[in-house]
Amino acid sequence: MKIGFIGLGIMGKPMALNLIKAGHDLCVYDVAKANVSFMAAAGAQACTSSKAVAENCPLVITMLPNSPNVREAVLGTGGVLEGARSGTILIDMSSIAPQASQEIHAACAGKGVRMIDAPVSGGEPKAIDGTLSIMVGGAREDFEQVYDILMVMGASAIYCGTIGAGNTVKLANQVIVAVNIAAVSEAFLLASKAGVDPNLVFDAIKSGLAGSAVMNAKMPKILTRDYSPGFKIDLHIKDLGNALETGHAVGSPLPLTALVMEMFQTLHSDGCGQEDHSGLAKWYEKISGRQI
Ligand code: NAD
């Protein structure tokens, strides 16, 4: 099948490569020309706009940073809606505000374009393996129509409800990940300051109740002080901002999220916004004057 792919960053690139490996023809676009050239070398057809991608493909996937980027790529000048036909399916796999998904969906529907929101969890390693967890909102029949395509990129694709539901679930995911990294950093600093080797702490507790996928993925990075992204602090600030906005809108208090958000903001102000979110450990190291 001919598939359009817009947004070829840390996540989009390996996801697009897996679609090529599965035998699909890809038309690609990214505002960063180097990313388009990379995919062209891997066999994709390079396009010069999101509009051109949509003109060429009945199915378009977007994997962009946040709501304003998706609005620009879909609704803006030279965007998907300018090139799409009635019946085109748009799968937005970016993590954006659920309210933005609903607004963009309404604009798409005006042109007969069917949109689902399908954000992912798992990060770059699972994007490379094609084992992402995908959470989907939109019309169930649209989800069912693209299920096999989603399963090229993911180990699971779960239908969560009407448009925006995928991003609501993703916000819950991001709250759990952020608070978990903060808890792990706090606990490991405690053990380290009290004189226990943090490598031994990890070995001793990772298989018990405190163990988690977050600890397994992030503790090796914290212990080796490898803060290369991964998932950037600035993207997590974006997600927690969307979570707080949604929480306020529906009346759900998020005190822990608000606290971790301010820790991330401190790191951003300190020039660490492009580092991995496991860099939360540095916040604790800074206020305690000791390296984990
Ligand atoms: P990234 O910054 O590496 O890539 C985003 C890409 O979008 C860039 O190449 C950028 O040039 C391009 N772009 C921005 N605006 C554009 C536009 N208007 N038109 C065309 N291209 C445009 O980000 P990423 O890490 O790949 O994340 C993408 C999305 O996936 C985000 O919503 C993020 O929250 C989510 N996500 C990321 C991870 C992760 O571990 N990196 C994990 C799960 C979900």
Boltz pocket constraint, residues with backbone or C-beta under 6 A from the ligand:
constraints:
  - pocket:
      binder: B
      contacts: [[A, 6], [A, 7], [A, 8], [A, 9], [A, 10], [A, 11], [A, 12], [A, 29], [A, 30], [A, 31], [A, 32], [A, 35], [A, 50], [A, 63], [A, 64], [A, 65], [A, 66], [A, 69], [A, 70], [A, 72], [A, 73], [A, 93], [A, 94], [A, 95], [A, 96], [A, 120], [A, 121], [A, 122], [A, 123], [A, 124], [A, 230], [A, 231], [A, 232], [A, 235]]
      max_distance: 6.0
